[in-house]
Amino acid sequence: DIVMTQSPDSLAVSLGERATINCKSSQSVLYSSNNKNYLAWYQQKLGQPPKLLIYWASTRESGVPDRFSGSGSGTDFTLTISSLQAEDVAVYYCQQYYSTPYSFGQGTKLEIK
Amino acid sequence: EVQLVESGGGLVQPGGSLRLSCAASGFTFSSYDIHWVRQATGKGLEWVSAIGTAGDTYYPGSVKGRFTISRENAKNSLYLQMNSLRAEDTAVYYCARDGKSVAGTGGFDIWGQGTMVTVSS
């Protein structure tokens, strides 16, 4: 089974500053036949279901603001929020959908400093 | 509007059974793989099961042999039959659409609001 590990567990960033969340998988989630990383990022606000932000490690879901970006390949990935807004306060999860059992990171709680 | 709506949650005793439902609307349900994901209060997300368009099913070890996922395309509905329930199965259960099934997008692109399952005596 693939284990997803996020860092840090929590993060406090000032409004307008950059926030960076890391995700590491225990084995590569890069599928060689199509050169795609089977890695997604989700945002979950309090009392709401998760919302898909990024898929294929770096493709922004429709409607997601361009301050959100994803990068990385193989086993190491990053979610970056370029300029933190108040509405970005949430828990963020990475997920691999390369192989079952699909697995999520433990989550990173993002707060305003 | 593309939507998933879960129902069927509630309080059940340890060892008991419960059947969750997920009603889909606004898209061609039969064309998509669908998943169940759960979240214990204050905890992270745990993938529970998946069903493909051909009816193929997948489970993690924590629920294999106890949970059964099924779908009824004519009713645009997904189900999760949960047997031999344990206290650690207590969670909000979400159904979620697999984006890569049709549009080639990845991840789970549509989620329901969830239904709460509590296993307690």
Interface residues (C-beta under 8 A of the other chain):
Chain A: D1 K36 Y38 L39 A40 Y42 Q44 P49 P50 K51 L52 I54 Y55 W56 T59 E61 Y93 Q95 Y97 T100 P101 Y102 S103 F104 G105 Q106 G107
Chain B: H35 V37 G44 L45 E46 W47 A50 Y58 Y59 P60 G61 Y94 D98 G99 K100 T105 G106 G107 F108 D109 W111 G112 Q113 G114
